Amino acid sequence: MYSIMVVEDSKPIVRDIISKIQSIRPDIKEIVVTYDGVSALDMLKKQKPDILLTDIKMPMMDGLELISKAKEIYPELKCVVISGYGDFEFTHQALKLQVDEYILKPVDFEDFKRILQSLIYQIDQRRIVHQEEMFSNLLKGASEGEGMLGQSYMISVVRGKAILELTDLLTKKEIYQALEIQDPDGGILVAETKYRGEKVILYGEGRCSEFEVNLFNEKAYHFLKERHPQLNMMCSREFYTIKRLHEQYIHLSGNLSSLVLMNHSQIYFDSISYQRPSLTTLNSEAAIFSKKIESVIQNRMSGDIKTELGKILKTWEQNAYPIIFVRRFMLIMIEQLFGILNDNSQIRLEDSVSLANRILSECGDYKELESKLADLYDSFMSARADKPSSSMELAKKIQKYLVENLYGNITMQDISEKFSLSPSYVSRLMKMYFNNSPMDYYNKLKMQEAQKLLTTHNELRVKDIAEILGFNDQYYFSKMFKAQCGVSPAAFKKGD
């Protein structure tokens, strides 16, 4: 439904506009008419129209003043100025007020039709965005869906990656594309959840039958799987009221997490019972795994760990363990390995989760996972062989690495991978012992080196020194140099 307010002091023009509206869109029943700006503003405060059509020159309050005040009340109100040829001095002011359209009198039917249809399309799209935002808030538990209580929806949870914490930008646009929907009309909506790689498709009851929903889900799955090889979907086969939608989303999302397998893509249905290992079995396996890994690590037996990993991973694959439990086993192993290098449980937990997620994202199958975990074990054992006796020694090792690479372009990721530490832990170490973040410290070293080069190599231009020290942008280099040294590189070179 749409509501239009017409503000015009000429009754013949009002009748003509109403006739055109009814001819173009017979479904628009709510057309409110007033003959001056003051009355229109009073009416606006009582009811919110979607579109305001107003003359400019009217008694008591002109159209531009009306639009200005109306926009204060309803910023999203679509405003159209209807004006005669002599009113062009108002055009600039109308543009400043963000008037949506400008129609000349006498009103041409085709122009009016084009404008009205365009505005209604914009209103529809805005309503869809609002609906999507409402549903996103509802799914996140931030709203109770007030104003939508009489509606029911069937939902499907869509994930681009097996591990939710991994960034895989599954967009609403590509899901609409998969469903072959160019302009959403509210019958089918796509809502965000708190995860970037997860979306929820909502099918409105009365707009889609159960049969149509199944077709849409199959179509979406096959289209999206080509772009996201690890795509998984969990689909409901019942319509749920708004009040139950958040609860149902939590149920479907949790159910999907318990089923997703390593490097596997599938569409699941909530009405079907799928086989999965029992929690008791998995807890028992986790305890056994923990003891085996602990024994091997304590005895420093590299060959044994690889043999043991091969056996364990084969069991996981044969038993089709969900990836959340594979990650749980990995965390046990990583935690024990981190225990060799650091006793700070907070740091270990942070590093373990990010490391487990990264390894899983890089593995296409269990064979690759076995190789990655064996390499991880070897890297920890190597690190232990020359383990710093304190965190200070580790910070000094990072410092030495930065000094040795002054003429390179080291990133935080490079440091993190070099020392098998999380970026946040590297930052804490450097701030603790060198009072700077790693990259700030690195850039300070570079600026000190730049001063030496400017002093000892007169033949080098500022641009040359910037490039030598790994800066692609000379101006950024100069700005950083001046911030640290108080003068520009050119002035420093001259001795000013």
Buried (B, 14 or more C-beta within 10 A) or exposed (E): EBBBBBBBBBEEBBEBBBEBBEEBBEEBEEBBBBBBBBBBBEBBEEEEBBBBBBBBEBEEBBBBBBBBBBBEEBEEBBBBBBBEEEBEEBBEBBEEBEBBBBBBBEBEEEEBBEBBEEBBEBBBEEBBEEBBEBBBBBBBEEBBBEEBEEBBBBBBBBBBBBBBBBEBEBBBEBBBBBBEBEEBEBBBBBBBBEBBBBBBBBBBBEBBEEEBBBEBBEEBBEBBBEEBEBBBBBBBBBBBBBEBBBEBBEBBBEBBBBBBBBBBBBBBBBEEEEEBBEEEEBEEBBEEBBEBBBEBBEEEBEEBBBEBBBEBBEEBBEEBBBBBBBBBBBBBBBBBBBBBBBEBEEBBBBBBBBBBBBBBBEBEEBEBBBEBBBEBBEEBBEBEEEBEEEBEEBBBBBBEBBEEBBEEEBEBEBBBEBBBBBBBBBBBBBBEBBEBBBBBBBBBBBBEBBBEBBEEEEEBEBEEBBBBBBBEEBEEBBEBBBEBBEEBBBEBBEEE
